[in-house]
Amino acid sequence: MADTAPATPQLLRRVSAGSVLEFMRSSGDVTVTEVMKATGLTRATGIAVCEDLKERGWIRELENQRAFGGYQKGRPARRFELNERAGYVLGMDVGVSKATVVVSDLRGNSVGRSSLPFPEAEISAEERVSVIDRAALMALDSAGAPPDSVLAAAAGIAAPVDRNGDVLVTQHFWGLFDVGLKSALRERHGWTVLLENDANLAALGDHWRGAAAGVEDVVVILASERLGAGMLDGGRLLHGSRGGAGELAFLEQVQGVGDTFGIASLARAWAAEALAGKARTSLRAHLQHGGAEAEHVFAAAAGGDDVALKILDRLADRMARVIGAVATMLNPELVVIGGAVANSAGVLLEPIAGKLKQFTATPPRVAVSPLGDSIVTVGAVRAALDYVEKNSLDLELTGAVS
């Protein structure tokens, strides 16, 4: 049995501070009594934690307290609020073609964003880090936030990452993301960088602000170009021993699937096949834009186009097989289709649900994420905020805006 860390006063103090900050992140101004109810702290401990966080700059005490609650006699309750601009966190989505960075305040509100393309897929580690760094600095500039105000950054990459933040490099593509990002950004700016698989961050993001909010057993499948999954079991993110949990290469062995191509790439390919023939289809109207994309296929299907409807049926059958395989192994309550394709993939939900019972004895609910192509950066922001709250007593607010 693994050793359990003793509940020292220092540990309890850190946990209490993190609990208070987490509560205040999603609250307005609060009293100590409200802090007690939300965190389970005693009044003495709640007051002590609030005083400590106030002294360190994490929270503010509000003035003119008698304006609240209609006080006539006695001392009004002290009220506090989060100093959401005490510092910032960065959420990064590092794909094969571009890097996107979001700057967030301590409530999780996006205040800056930047996206830069990589020159090509096969670039050096130094070049890839340089693009990510420039995107981060541009995002900070757009937010009016100095680099020393960054309290933590989380980066999602298209490769497995273990619990320690180490990349699993057993194939060439994954190696493209093993670029020493954590050490590079710490050396350049002093930032703490948390590295995570992009689908895992998508699961955190959708569980926080998407279709999976309030659901503890969920699988989020990034489904645009390639399929990858992030999994929460009882609200806990699964990594596996080397970070490989959620990798879907086994789909190559699933009848009717055979690979890990996603909805967007297959819709594009199947539309191109139809357009190359002599089929009468409204998809031809999109040729001037360089070919039909997934959203064009879905729109044509909604208009009754026969070719598009057949593609839709093929996509629904394929995703039902994918979700059925995942559901058989993991038995989630909910499977969420995420990524940029989710913006238009809602038309797949009904046909997928109709087919699921053919492929699993435990069919889950299926939804599309409302977060679109921001799902990874939303999850990255949440991961960075979790780190900040857990380590608030060890962080200095050198770039804080009070």
JOZIQUI-V378185 format. One record per residue. N is the residue number from 0. SS is DSSP state (2 for helix, 1 for strand, 0 for the rest). PHI is phi in whole degrees, -180 to 180 (* if undefined). PSI is psi as a letter, one per 40 degrees, with the letter a starting at -180 (* if undefined). Layout:
BEGIN
n=N ss=SS phi=PHI psi=PSI
n=N ss=SS phi=PHI psi=PSI
END
This chain:
BEGIN
n=0 ss=0 phi=* psi=h
n=1 ss=0 phi=-69 psi=i
n=2 ss=0 phi=-69 psi=i
n=3 ss=0 phi=-103 psi=h
n=4 ss=0 phi=-63 psi=h
n=5 ss=0 phi=-66 psi=i
n=6 ss=0 phi=-80 psi=g
n=7 ss=0 phi=-74 psi=i
n=8 ss=2 phi=-56 psi=d
n=9 ss=2 phi=-65 psi=d
n=10 ss=2 phi=-66 psi=d
n=11 ss=2 phi=-61 psi=d
n=12 ss=2 phi=-65 psi=d
n=13 ss=2 phi=-66 psi=d
n=14 ss=2 phi=-63 psi=d
n=15 ss=2 phi=-64 psi=d
n=16 ss=2 phi=-63 psi=d
n=17 ss=2 phi=-63 psi=d
n=18 ss=2 phi=-65 psi=d
n=19 ss=2 phi=-66 psi=d
n=20 ss=2 phi=-65 psi=d
n=21 ss=2 phi=-61 psi=d
n=22 ss=2 phi=-65 psi=d
n=23 ss=2 phi=-71 psi=d
n=24 ss=2 phi=-59 psi=d
n=25 ss=0 phi=-105 psi=e
n=26 ss=0 phi=-124 psi=i
n=27 ss=0 phi=-89 psi=b
n=28 ss=0 phi=-75 psi=i
n=29 ss=1 phi=-135 psi=i
n=30 ss=1 phi=-96 psi=i
n=31 ss=2 phi=-62 psi=d
n=32 ss=2 phi=-60 psi=d
n=33 ss=2 phi=-67 psi=d
n=34 ss=2 phi=-62 psi=d
n=35 ss=2 phi=-60 psi=d
n=36 ss=2 phi=-63 psi=d
n=37 ss=2 phi=-78 psi=d
n=38 ss=2 phi=-111 psi=e
n=39 ss=0 phi=82 psi=e
n=40 ss=0 phi=-76 psi=i
n=41 ss=0 phi=-72 psi=i
n=42 ss=2 phi=-62 psi=d
n=43 ss=2 phi=-61 psi=d
n=44 ss=2 phi=-68 psi=d
n=45 ss=2 phi=-59 psi=d
n=46 ss=2 phi=-65 psi=d
n=47 ss=2 phi=-63 psi=d
n=48 ss=2 phi=-66 psi=d
n=49 ss=2 phi=-62 psi=d
n=50 ss=2 phi=-62 psi=d
n=51 ss=2 phi=-63 psi=d
n=52 ss=2 phi=-66 psi=d
n=53 ss=2 phi=-65 psi=d
n=54 ss=2 phi=-63 psi=d
n=55 ss=2 phi=-83 psi=e
n=56 ss=0 phi=97 psi=e
n=57 ss=0 phi=-77 psi=d
n=58 ss=1 phi=-132 psi=i
n=59 ss=1 phi=-121 psi=i
n=60 ss=1 phi=-95 psi=h
n=61 ss=0 phi=-82 psi=i
n=62 ss=0 phi=-95 psi=i
n=63 ss=0 phi=53 psi=f
n=64 ss=2 phi=-64 psi=d
n=65 ss=2 phi=-67 psi=e
n=66 ss=2 phi=-71 psi=e
n=67 ss=0 phi=-98 psi=h
n=68 ss=0 phi=81 psi=e
n=69 ss=0 phi=65 psi=f
n=70 ss=0 phi=-66 psi=h
n=71 ss=0 phi=-115 psi=d
n=72 ss=0 phi=-133 psi=i
n=73 ss=0 phi=78 psi=i
n=74 ss=0 phi=-87 psi=h
n=75 ss=0 phi=-69 psi=i
n=76 ss=0 phi=-65 psi=i
n=77 ss=0 phi=-73 psi=i
n=78 ss=1 phi=-126 psi=i
n=79 ss=1 phi=-129 psi=i
n=80 ss=1 phi=-144 psi=i
n=81 ss=1 phi=-66 psi=h
n=82 ss=0 phi=-87 psi=g
n=83 ss=0 phi=-64 psi=e
n=84 ss=0 phi=-104 psi=f
n=85 ss=0 phi=-66 psi=e
n=86 ss=0 phi=-179 psi=a
n=87 ss=1 phi=-136 psi=i
n=88 ss=1 phi=-124 psi=i
n=89 ss=1 phi=-114 psi=h
n=90 ss=1 phi=-114 psi=h
n=91 ss=1 phi=-118 psi=h
n=92 ss=1 phi=-120 psi=h
n=93 ss=1 phi=-106 psi=h
n=94 ss=0 phi=-98 psi=a
n=95 ss=0 phi=-81 psi=d
n=96 ss=0 phi=-107 psi=d
n=97 ss=1 phi=-157 psi=i
n=98 ss=1 phi=-122 psi=h
n=99 ss=1 phi=-119 psi=h
n=100 ss=1 phi=-128 psi=h
n=101 ss=1 phi=-115 psi=h
n=102 ss=1 phi=-101 psi=h
n=103 ss=1 phi=-128 psi=i
n=104 ss=0 phi=-80 psi=a
n=105 ss=0 phi=-78 psi=e
n=106 ss=0 phi=-94 psi=e
n=107 ss=0 phi=89 psi=e
n=108 ss=0 phi=-85 psi=h
n=109 ss=1 phi=-72 psi=h
n=110 ss=1 phi=-121 psi=e
n=111 ss=1 phi=-165 psi=i
n=112 ss=1 phi=-157 psi=i
n=113 ss=1 phi=-152 psi=i
n=114 ss=1 phi=-140 psi=h
n=115 ss=1 phi=-131 psi=h
n=116 ss=1 phi=-82 psi=i
n=117 ss=0 phi=-83 psi=i
n=118 ss=0 phi=-58 psi=d
n=119 ss=0 phi=-166 psi=i
n=120 ss=0 phi=-68 psi=d
n=121 ss=0 phi=-90 psi=g
n=122 ss=0 phi=-121 psi=i
n=123 ss=0 phi=-72 psi=i
n=124 ss=2 phi=-60 psi=d
n=125 ss=2 phi=-62 psi=d
n=126 ss=2 phi=-65 psi=d
n=127 ss=2 phi=-64 psi=d
n=128 ss=2 phi=-62 psi=d
n=129 ss=2 phi=-62 psi=d
n=130 ss=2 phi=-66 psi=d
n=131 ss=2 phi=-61 psi=d
n=132 ss=2 phi=-63 psi=d
n=133 ss=2 phi=-64 psi=d
n=134 ss=2 phi=-62 psi=d
n=135 ss=2 phi=-65 psi=d
n=136 ss=2 phi=-67 psi=d
n=137 ss=2 phi=-66 psi=d
n=138 ss=2 phi=-65 psi=d
n=139 ss=2 phi=-63 psi=d
n=140 ss=2 phi=-63 psi=d
n=141 ss=2 phi=-66 psi=d
n=142 ss=2 phi=-91 psi=e
n=143 ss=0 phi=68 psi=f
n=144 ss=0 phi=-113 psi=h
n=145 ss=0 phi=-74 psi=i
n=146 ss=2 phi=-58 psi=d
n=147 ss=2 phi=-78 psi=e
n=148 ss=2 phi=-91 psi=e
n=149 ss=1 phi=-78 psi=h
n=150 ss=1 phi=-91 psi=d
n=151 ss=1 phi=-169 psi=i
n=152 ss=1 phi=-133 psi=i
n=153 ss=1 phi=-125 psi=h
n=154 ss=1 phi=-125 psi=h
n=155 ss=1 phi=-98 psi=h
n=156 ss=1 phi=-123 psi=i
n=157 ss=0 phi=-86 psi=f
n=158 ss=0 phi=-156 psi=i
n=159 ss=0 phi=-65 psi=i
n=160 ss=1 phi=-133 psi=h
n=161 ss=0 phi=-84 psi=a
n=162 ss=0 phi=-62 psi=d
n=163 ss=0 phi=-89 psi=e
n=164 ss=0 phi=83 psi=e
n=165 ss=0 phi=-96 psi=h
n=166 ss=1 phi=-80 psi=h
n=167 ss=0 phi=-82 psi=h
n=168 ss=0 phi=-114 psi=g
n=169 ss=0 phi=-118 psi=e
n=170 ss=0 phi=-146 psi=i
n=171 ss=2 phi=-58 psi=d
n=172 ss=2 phi=-60 psi=d
n=173 ss=2 phi=-63 psi=d
n=174 ss=2 phi=-63 psi=d
n=175 ss=0 phi=-62 psi=d
n=176 ss=0 phi=-103 psi=e
n=177 ss=0 phi=-89 psi=g
n=178 ss=0 phi=-114 psi=e
n=179 ss=0 phi=70 psi=f
n=180 ss=2 phi=-63 psi=d
n=181 ss=2 phi=-61 psi=d
n=182 ss=2 phi=-70 psi=d
n=183 ss=2 phi=-66 psi=d
n=184 ss=2 phi=-75 psi=d
n=185 ss=2 phi=-68 psi=d
n=186 ss=2 phi=-67 psi=d
n=187 ss=2 phi=-76 psi=d
n=188 ss=2 phi=-130 psi=e
n=189 ss=0 phi=80 psi=e
n=190 ss=0 phi=-80 psi=i
n=191 ss=0 phi=-87 psi=h
n=192 ss=1 phi=-116 psi=h
n=193 ss=1 phi=-99 psi=h
n=194 ss=1 phi=-100 psi=h
n=195 ss=1 phi=-151 psi=i
n=196 ss=1 phi=-65 psi=i
n=197 ss=2 phi=-65 psi=d
n=198 ss=2 phi=-69 psi=d
n=199 ss=2 phi=-63 psi=d
n=200 ss=2 phi=-67 psi=d
n=201 ss=2 phi=-61 psi=d
n=202 ss=2 phi=-64 psi=d
n=203 ss=2 phi=-63 psi=d
n=204 ss=2 phi=-65 psi=d
n=205 ss=2 phi=-71 psi=d
n=206 ss=2 phi=-66 psi=d
n=207 ss=2 phi=-81 psi=d
n=208 ss=2 phi=-137 psi=f
n=209 ss=0 phi=-128 psi=a
n=210 ss=0 phi=-68 psi=d
n=211 ss=0 phi=-93 psi=e
n=212 ss=0 phi=-58 psi=h
n=213 ss=0 phi=85 psi=e
n=214 ss=0 phi=-103 psi=h
n=215 ss=0 phi=-93 psi=d
n=216 ss=0 phi=-117 psi=g
n=217 ss=1 phi=-145 psi=i
n=218 ss=1 phi=-120 psi=h
n=219 ss=1 phi=-108 psi=h
n=220 ss=1 phi=-107 psi=h
n=221 ss=1 phi=-73 psi=h
n=222 ss=0 phi=-128 psi=e
n=223 ss=0 phi=-78 psi=c
n=224 ss=0 phi=-94 psi=d
n=225 ss=1 phi=-129 psi=i
n=226 ss=0 phi=-92 psi=h
n=227 ss=1 phi=-149 psi=i
n=228 ss=1 phi=-130 psi=i
n=229 ss=1 phi=-115 psi=i
n=230 ss=1 phi=-130 psi=h
n=231 ss=1 phi=-114 psi=h
n=232 ss=1 phi=-118 psi=h
n=233 ss=0 phi=62 psi=f
n=234 ss=0 phi=83 psi=e
n=235 ss=1 phi=-103 psi=h
n=236 ss=1 phi=-70 psi=h
n=237 ss=0 phi=-95 psi=h
n=238 ss=0 phi=-113 psi=d
n=239 ss=0 phi=82 psi=i
n=240 ss=0 phi=-66 psi=d
n=241 ss=0 phi=-126 psi=e
n=242 ss=0 phi=92 psi=e
n=243 ss=0 phi=-86 psi=e
n=244 ss=0 phi=-62 psi=h
n=245 ss=0 phi=97 psi=e
n=246 ss=0 phi=-70 psi=h
n=247 ss=0 phi=-112 psi=f
n=248 ss=2 phi=-61 psi=d
n=249 ss=2 phi=-63 psi=e
n=250 ss=2 phi=-63 psi=e
n=251 ss=2 phi=-62 psi=d
n=252 ss=2 phi=-99 psi=e
n=253 ss=0 phi=-90 psi=h
n=254 ss=0 phi=-59 psi=h
n=255 ss=0 phi=85 psi=e
n=256 ss=0 phi=-118 psi=c
n=257 ss=0 phi=86 psi=e
n=258 ss=0 phi=-164 psi=a
n=259 ss=0 phi=-116 psi=f
n=260 ss=1 phi=-65 psi=i
n=261 ss=0 phi=-93 psi=a
n=262 ss=2 phi=-61 psi=d
n=263 ss=2 phi=-65 psi=d
n=264 ss=2 phi=-67 psi=d
n=265 ss=2 phi=-73 psi=d
n=266 ss=2 phi=-60 psi=d
n=267 ss=2 phi=-65 psi=d
n=268 ss=2 phi=-68 psi=d
n=269 ss=2 phi=-70 psi=d
n=270 ss=2 phi=-67 psi=d
n=271 ss=2 phi=-63 psi=d
n=272 ss=2 phi=-61 psi=d
n=273 ss=2 phi=-66 psi=d
n=274 ss=2 phi=-70 psi=d
n=275 ss=2 phi=-73 psi=d
n=276 ss=0 phi=-92 psi=a
n=277 ss=0 phi=-111 psi=f
n=278 ss=0 phi=-64 psi=h
n=279 ss=0 phi=-83 psi=h
n=280 ss=0 phi=-151 psi=i
n=281 ss=2 phi=-71 psi=e
n=282 ss=2 phi=-63 psi=d
n=283 ss=2 phi=-62 psi=d
n=284 ss=2 phi=-64 psi=e
n=285 ss=2 phi=-97 psi=e
n=286 ss=2 phi=-61 psi=d
n=287 ss=2 phi=-64 psi=e
n=288 ss=2 phi=-95 psi=e
n=289 ss=0 phi=96 psi=e
n=290 ss=0 phi=117 psi=i
n=291 ss=0 phi=-82 psi=h
n=292 ss=0 phi=-98 psi=i
n=293 ss=2 phi=-57 psi=d
n=294 ss=2 phi=-65 psi=d
n=295 ss=2 phi=-70 psi=d
n=296 ss=2 phi=-62 psi=d
n=297 ss=2 phi=-65 psi=d
n=298 ss=2 phi=-66 psi=d
n=299 ss=2 phi=-66 psi=d
n=300 ss=2 phi=-64 psi=d
n=301 ss=2 phi=-63 psi=d
n=302 ss=0 phi=-87 psi=e
n=303 ss=0 phi=91 psi=e
n=304 ss=0 phi=-64 psi=h
n=305 ss=2 phi=-65 psi=d
n=306 ss=2 phi=-64 psi=d
n=307 ss=2 phi=-64 psi=d
n=308 ss=2 phi=-63 psi=d
n=309 ss=2 phi=-67 psi=d
n=310 ss=2 phi=-64 psi=d
n=311 ss=2 phi=-59 psi=d
n=312 ss=2 phi=-65 psi=d
n=313 ss=2 phi=-64 psi=d
n=314 ss=2 phi=-65 psi=d
n=315 ss=2 phi=-65 psi=d
n=316 ss=2 phi=-63 psi=d
n=317 ss=2 phi=-64 psi=d
n=318 ss=2 phi=-68 psi=d
n=319 ss=2 phi=-64 psi=d
n=320 ss=2 phi=-66 psi=d
n=321 ss=2 phi=-62 psi=d
n=322 ss=2 phi=-66 psi=d
n=323 ss=2 phi=-62 psi=d
n=324 ss=2 phi=-65 psi=d
n=325 ss=2 phi=-64 psi=d
n=326 ss=2 phi=-67 psi=d
n=327 ss=2 phi=-65 psi=d
n=328 ss=2 phi=-81 psi=d
n=329 ss=2 phi=-112 psi=e
n=330 ss=0 phi=53 psi=f
n=331 ss=0 phi=-76 psi=i
n=332 ss=0 phi=-74 psi=d
n=333 ss=1 phi=-141 psi=h
n=334 ss=1 phi=-117 psi=h
n=335 ss=1 phi=-111 psi=h
n=336 ss=1 phi=-89 psi=h
n=337 ss=1 phi=-124 psi=i
n=338 ss=0 phi=101 psi=i
n=339 ss=2 phi=-59 psi=d
n=340 ss=2 phi=-67 psi=e
n=341 ss=2 phi=-63 psi=d
n=342 ss=2 phi=-60 psi=d
n=343 ss=0 phi=-122 psi=e
n=344 ss=2 phi=-85 psi=e
n=345 ss=2 phi=-59 psi=d
n=346 ss=2 phi=-66 psi=e
n=347 ss=2 phi=-84 psi=e
n=348 ss=2 phi=-61 psi=d
n=349 ss=2 phi=-64 psi=d
n=350 ss=2 phi=-66 psi=d
n=351 ss=2 phi=-62 psi=d
n=352 ss=2 phi=-60 psi=d
n=353 ss=2 phi=-69 psi=d
n=354 ss=2 phi=-99 psi=e
n=355 ss=2 phi=-60 psi=d
n=356 ss=2 phi=-64 psi=e
n=357 ss=2 phi=-73 psi=d
n=358 ss=0 phi=-118 psi=e
n=359 ss=0 phi=-158 psi=i
n=360 ss=0 phi=-83 psi=e
n=361 ss=0 phi=-127 psi=g
n=362 ss=0 phi=-65 psi=h
n=363 ss=0 phi=-87 psi=i
n=364 ss=1 phi=-69 psi=i
n=365 ss=1 phi=-127 psi=h
n=366 ss=1 phi=-142 psi=i
n=367 ss=1 phi=-107 psi=i
n=368 ss=0 phi=-76 psi=h
n=369 ss=0 phi=-80 psi=e
n=370 ss=0 phi=-86 psi=e
n=371 ss=2 phi=56 psi=b
n=372 ss=2 phi=-79 psi=e
n=373 ss=2 phi=-93 psi=e
n=374 ss=2 phi=-61 psi=d
n=375 ss=2 phi=-73 psi=d
n=376 ss=2 phi=-68 psi=d
n=377 ss=2 phi=-62 psi=d
n=378 ss=2 phi=-66 psi=d
n=379 ss=2 phi=-66 psi=d
n=380 ss=2 phi=-61 psi=d
n=381 ss=2 phi=-63 psi=d
n=382 ss=2 phi=-63 psi=d
n=383 ss=2 phi=-68 psi=d
n=384 ss=2 phi=-64 psi=d
n=385 ss=2 phi=-59 psi=d
n=386 ss=2 phi=-63 psi=d
n=387 ss=2 phi=-62 psi=d
n=388 ss=2 phi=-65 psi=d
n=389 ss=2 phi=-68 psi=d
n=390 ss=0 phi=-115 psi=f
n=391 ss=2 phi=-58 psi=d
n=392 ss=2 phi=-76 psi=e
n=393 ss=2 phi=-103 psi=e
n=394 ss=0 phi=-101 psi=i
n=395 ss=0 phi=-103 psi=h
n=396 ss=0 phi=-91 psi=g
n=397 ss=0 phi=-67 psi=d
n=398 ss=0 phi=-106 psi=f
n=399 ss=0 phi=-68 psi=i
n=400 ss=0 phi=-113 psi=h
n=401 ss=0 phi=-87 psi=*
END
